[in-house]
Amino acid sequence: MALSLLSVFNTLSPKDRGSRLVARDVAYGPGERHRLDVYAPRHADGPVPVVFFVYGGSWMDGDRHNYGFAGRALAALGYVTVIADYRLVPEVEYPGFLHDGVMAFDWVTRHVAQYGGDARRMALMGHSAGAYNAAMLALDPAYLRRNGSIDRVRCVVGLSGPYDFFPFDGPISLRTFGAVPEPRMTQPINHVTAAAPPMLLGHGERDQLVHPRNSVALAARLRQAGVGVEHVRYPRLGHAEPLLALSRPARGLAPVLADVEAFLGRHLRP
């Protein structure tokens, strides 16, 4: 889906009334794209769990302002939700955007309490390239495990994500990862251990951009490692629809939001 169309979709989509935007354009780092927005439930008793949502865009497109429908939907479920921009190709290549994710996540752990969030109960969530970023932050010891932040991550949700796409054979993967000296280490599936957090992997069976076998393979590897995983197939959906189904106008496409709500509830609620 073109970014301009997503902007229009987000603008025209009615938002969930049980949520609100509580902080906009907050700096989490020194760069122009080191900015984030925070959404929160309109009414909450005490600190609530946190969802750190990472959008996609083939690592070359993306604007957090176009994902208000997702932020509001997740906040209405009772979660403080943070959506951060990150540097894109060609400004950076792998792993620059992952370093930005660590920086943004660190900001969240230090500051989310002032927005009503509980930094001890957090989920990583992403769509497409954002699902890749979320999985890498959770699995690769070079990121959240290095500074101990992984202990705050109770679970991960990935929608339409690429997790097992080496050897690189397309223009997107070649452009983003082609110069990496150890390309197999760019793959989330190669970082799975028994210490991985539980995951929900949702994928449209008609996805022609990121083949559903990515979620099939990662789910199988997680099970082999003894990690709890829920793999949900959406027979009628393509690549963008699992994201769009979070919105009020598109929830009839598939029960994506209901699946996410149930999964988060099992792992983030006391």
C-alpha positions as CSV (number, residue, x, y, z in Angstrom):
1,M,0.0,0.0,0.0
2,A,1.4,3.4,-1.0
3,L,2.2,5.6,1.9
4,S,0.0,8.4,0.7
5,L,-3.0,6.0,0.6
6,L,-2.2,4.9,4.1
7,S,-2.2,8.5,5.2
8,V,-5.6,9.1,3.7
9,F,-6.9,5.8,5.2
10,N,-5.7,6.9,8.7
11,T,-7.2,10.3,8.4
12,L,-10.6,9.1,7.3
13,S,-10.8,6.1,9.7
14,P,-13.0,6.7,12.8
15,K,-10.9,6.2,15.9
16,D,-11.7,4.2,19.0
17,R,-13.3,6.5,21.5
18,G,-11.8,4.6,24.5
19,S,-8.3,5.9,23.6
20,R,-6.5,9.2,23.1
21,L,-3.2,10.6,21.8
22,V,-1.4,11.8,25.0
23,A,2.0,12.8,23.5
24,R,3.1,13.7,20.0
25,D,6.5,14.3,18.4
26,V,8.5,13.4,21.5
27,A,12.2,13.2,20.9
28,Y,13.9,9.9,22.0
29,G,17.2,10.7,20.3
30,P,19.2,13.4,18.4
31,G,18.1,12.7,14.9
32,E,15.2,14.2,12.9
33,R,13.5,10.8,12.8
34,H,14.0,10.1,16.4
35,R,10.5,11.0,17.4
36,L,7.6,9.1,18.8
37,D,3.9,9.4,19.7
38,V,2.1,7.9,22.7
39,Y,-1.5,6.7,22.9
40,A,-3.3,5.7,26.1
41,P,-6.6,4.4,27.3
42,R,-9.1,7.2,28.1
43,H,-9.8,5.6,31.5
44,A,-7.5,3.3,33.4
45,D,-7.1,2.2,37.0
46,G,-3.4,2.3,37.8
47,P,-0.4,1.6,35.5
48,V,-1.3,-0.5,32.5
49,P,0.8,-2.7,30.2
50,V,2.6,-1.2,27.2
51,V,2.7,-2.1,23.5
52,F,5.7,-0.8,21.5
53,F,4.4,-0.9,17.9
54,V,6.8,-0.8,15.0
55,Y,5.4,0.0,11.5
56,G,6.7,-1.4,8.2
57,G,7.5,0.1,4.8
58,S,10.3,-2.1,3.4
59,W,12.8,-0.2,5.7
60,M,12.5,2.7,3.2
61,D,9.1,4.3,4.0
62,G,7.1,5.2,7.0
63,D,5.6,7.9,9.2
64,R,4.3,7.3,12.7
65,H,1.5,9.9,12.1
66,N,-0.1,7.5,9.6
67,Y,-0.6,4.8,12.2
68,G,-3.0,6.6,14.6
69,F,-5.7,4.0,13.8
70,A,-3.4,1.3,15.2
71,G,-2.3,3.2,18.2
72,R,-5.8,4.2,19.1
73,A,-7.1,0.6,18.6
74,L,-4.5,-0.9,20.9
75,A,-4.8,1.8,23.5
76,A,-8.6,1.2,23.6
77,L,-7.8,-2.4,24.6
78,G,-6.2,-1.0,27.7
79,Y,-2.5,-0.6,26.7
80,V,-0.3,2.5,26.6
81,T,0.9,2.3,23.0
82,V,4.1,3.9,21.6
83,I,4.8,4.3,17.9
84,A,8.3,5.6,17.0
85,D,9.8,6.7,13.7
86,Y,13.2,5.3,12.9
87,R,15.9,6.0,10.3
88,L,15.3,4.5,6.9
89,V,17.2,3.4,3.8
90,P,19.2,5.1,2.3
91,E,20.1,7.2,5.4
92,V,20.9,3.9,7.1
93,E,21.1,0.3,6.2
94,Y,20.9,-2.8,8.5
95,P,21.4,-2.6,11.4
96,G,20.9,1.2,11.8
97,F,17.1,1.0,12.1
98,L,17.4,-1.7,14.8
99,H,19.7,0.5,16.8
100,D,17.0,3.2,16.7
101,G,14.5,0.7,17.9
102,V,16.7,0.0,21.0
103,M,17.0,3.7,21.6
104,A,13.3,4.2,21.4
105,F,12.5,1.2,23.6
106,D,15.0,2.5,26.2
107,W,13.1,5.9,26.2
108,V,9.9,4.0,26.8
109,T,11.2,2.1,29.8
110,R,12.4,5.3,31.4
111,H,9.5,7.6,30.6
112,V,6.3,5.5,30.0
113,A,5.2,5.7,33.6
114,Q,4.3,9.4,33.3
115,Y,1.7,8.3,30.7
116,G,0.3,5.6,32.9
117,G,2.3,2.7,31.5
118,D,3.9,-0.1,33.4
119,A,7.4,-0.7,32.0
120,R,7.6,-4.1,33.7
121,R,4.9,-5.4,31.4
122,M,5.7,-4.7,27.7
123,A,5.0,-6.2,24.3
124,L,6.8,-5.7,21.0
125,M,4.5,-5.6,18.0
126,G,5.1,-4.9,14.3
127,H,3.7,-5.3,10.8
128,S,5.8,-6.3,7.8
129,A,9.3,-4.8,8.1
130,G,8.2,-3.6,11.6
131,A,7.5,-7.2,12.5
132,Y,11.0,-8.1,11.5
133,N,12.4,-5.3,13.6
134,A,10.3,-6.4,16.6
135,A,11.5,-10.0,16.2
136,M,15.1,-9.0,15.9
137,L,14.9,-6.8,19.0
138,A,13.5,-9.7,21.0
139,L,15.7,-12.5,19.6
140,D,19.1,-11.2,18.7
141,P,21.4,-10.8,21.7
142,A,23.0,-7.7,20.1
143,Y,20.0,-5.6,21.0
144,L,17.6,-5.7,24.0
145,R,19.4,-8.6,25.5
146,R,22.6,-6.7,25.6
147,N,21.3,-4.1,28.0
148,G,18.9,-6.3,30.0
149,S,15.8,-4.6,28.6
150,I,14.5,-7.9,27.2
151,D,13.4,-8.8,30.8
152,R,10.6,-6.3,30.3
153,V,9.3,-7.9,27.1
154,R,6.6,-10.4,28.0
155,C,5.5,-11.2,24.5
156,V,5.9,-10.4,20.8
157,V,3.2,-9.9,18.0
158,G,4.3,-10.1,14.4
159,L,1.9,-9.5,11.5
160,S,3.0,-10.3,7.9
161,G,6.6,-10.4,8.9
162,P,9.7,-11.5,7.1
163,Y,11.7,-13.8,9.4
164,D,13.5,-16.3,7.1
165,F,14.4,-14.7,3.7
166,F,18.0,-15.6,3.1
167,P,19.5,-15.9,0.5
168,F,18.5,-12.4,-0.6
169,D,16.9,-12.5,-4.0
170,G,14.8,-9.4,-4.3
171,P,15.5,-5.7,-4.6
172,I,14.3,-4.8,-1.1
173,S,16.4,-7.4,0.7
174,L,19.5,-6.9,-1.5
175,R,19.3,-3.1,-1.0
176,T,18.9,-3.3,2.8
177,F,21.0,-6.4,3.7
178,G,23.2,-7.2,0.7
179,A,26.4,-5.7,2.1
180,V,26.2,-7.4,5.5
181,P,29.3,-9.6,6.1
182,E,27.3,-12.3,8.0
183,P,24.0,-12.3,6.2
184,R,22.6,-15.3,8.0
185,M,22.7,-13.4,11.2
186,T,20.2,-10.9,9.8
187,Q,17.5,-13.5,10.0
188,P,15.3,-13.7,13.1
189,I,14.9,-17.4,12.7
190,N,18.6,-17.9,13.3
191,H,18.4,-16.3,16.8
192,V,15.7,-18.4,18.3
193,T,16.6,-19.9,21.7
194,A,14.6,-21.3,24.6
195,A,14.8,-17.8,26.2
196,A,12.7,-16.2,23.5
197,P,9.4,-14.6,24.7
198,P,6.1,-16.0,23.6
199,M,5.0,-14.9,20.1
200,L,1.8,-14.5,18.1
201,L,2.5,-14.7,14.3
202,G,-0.3,-13.6,12.1
203,H,-0.1,-13.8,8.3
204,G,-2.4,-13.5,5.3
205,E,-2.5,-16.6,3.2
206,R,-2.7,-14.4,0.1
207,D,0.4,-12.3,0.9
208,Q,2.4,-11.9,-2.3
209,L,5.0,-9.5,-0.8
210,V,6.2,-11.5,2.3
211,H,5.5,-15.1,1.7
212,P,3.5,-16.8,4.6
213,R,6.2,-19.5,4.8
214,N,8.2,-16.9,6.9
215,S,5.7,-17.2,9.7
216,V,5.4,-21.0,9.2
217,A,9.2,-21.4,9.6
218,L,9.6,-19.1,12.6
219,A,6.7,-20.8,14.4
220,A,8.2,-24.2,13.8
221,R,11.6,-23.1,15.1
222,L,10.0,-21.5,18.2
223,R,8.2,-24.8,18.9
224,Q,11.4,-26.8,18.5
225,A,13.0,-24.5,21.1
226,G,10.1,-25.0,23.5
227,V,8.8,-21.4,23.2
228,G,5.1,-20.7,23.3
229,V,3.9,-19.6,19.8
230,E,0.5,-19.0,18.3
231,H,0.5,-19.1,14.5
232,V,-2.7,-17.7,12.9
233,R,-3.5,-17.9,9.2
234,Y,-5.9,-15.5,7.6
235,P,-7.1,-17.2,4.4
236,R,-8.6,-14.1,2.7
237,L,-5.9,-11.6,3.6
238,G,-3.0,-10.3,1.6
239,H,0.0,-8.3,3.0
240,A,-1.5,-5.1,4.2
241,E,-4.8,-6.4,5.4
242,P,-3.7,-7.8,8.8
243,L,-2.6,-4.2,9.7
244,L,-5.7,-2.5,8.3
245,A,-7.9,-5.0,10.1
246,L,-6.8,-3.3,13.4
247,S,-8.9,-0.3,12.3
248,R,-12.6,0.1,12.9
249,P,-13.6,0.2,9.3
250,A,-11.7,-3.0,8.4
251,R,-12.3,-5.3,11.4
252,G,-14.7,-7.3,9.4
253,L,-11.9,-8.6,7.2
254,A,-10.6,-11.0,9.8
255,P,-10.5,-11.2,13.7
256,V,-6.9,-9.8,13.8
257,L,-7.6,-7.3,16.6
258,A,-9.5,-9.9,18.6
259,D,-6.6,-12.4,18.3
260,V,-4.1,-9.7,19.4
261,E,-6.3,-8.7,22.3
262,A,-6.6,-12.3,23.5
263,F,-2.9,-13.0,23.2
264,L,-1.8,-9.7,24.9
265,G,-4.3,-10.4,27.7
266,R,-2.8,-13.8,28.4
267,H,0.7,-12.4,28.7
268,L,0.5,-8.9,29.9
269,R,-2.4,-9.0,32.4
270,P,-1.7,-10.0,36.0
